[in-house]
């Protein structure tokens, strides 16, 4: 098994890269998806978030109002740190469960948006960073996700810098390119990762 940490700034295209890796054969463990699961209605995680941030972060039907919570924490590093201290341990425990269920020769890709910020690089055999220029990130967030420029810049500023992400990267996928070129680059990275996974199962020679 090869454990891959996949990360990238918001709007860099990390989700598209993870989708392409799954098409190639990777086992995906999506931290964002798990983060939603651990604060679903009725979970201890949601109860703790409400105790900390108040009933105002709930929708009328009792689910987490993610845009409302985001507006509270992404402009306040201290409150963001508090939220992370609630959610991240729950996400980590669930991720380990899913990883343990993967085949021995799998390429297990952990899609972790805050890998850099939380110092998680040592947990993985390979760290893959999806990189895009800040201008490209901003354009995608405003044009494709419908964010205001102010909100987009706040989300970007709340994350690690581009330089900090590149510093921990074993492999960088430049995503300032059209989709066909991104697909080619991901296939090349997959070939490398699959080779590493096969090598990890080969017996050591005397």
DASULGI-V365662 format. One record per run of one state. SS is the DSSP state (H for helix, E for strand, - for the rest). FROM is the first residue (numbers start at 1). TO is the last residue. If there is no record, write none. Layout:
ss->SS from->FROM to->TO
ss->SS from->FROM to->TO
This chain:
ss->- from->1 to->1
ss->E from->2 to->8
ss->- from->9 to->13
ss->H from->14 to->24
ss->- from->25 to->26
ss->E from->27 to->30
ss->H from->31 to->37
ss->- from->38 to->43
ss->H from->44 to->53
ss->- from->54 to->54
ss->H from->55 to->57
ss->E from->58 to->58
ss->- from->59 to->63
ss->E from->64 to->64
ss->- from->65 to->65
ss->H from->66 to->73
ss->- from->74 to->76
ss->H from->77 to->100
ss->- from->101 to->106
ss->E from->107 to->111
ss->- from->112 to->120
ss->H from->121 to->123
ss->- from->124 to->125
ss->E from->126 to->131
ss->- from->132 to->133
ss->H from->134 to->143
ss->- from->144 to->148
ss->H from->149 to->157
ss->- from->158 to->161
ss->H from->162 to->167
ss->- from->168 to->170
ss->E from->171 to->174
ss->- from->175 to->178
ss->H from->179 to->201
ss->- from->202 to->206
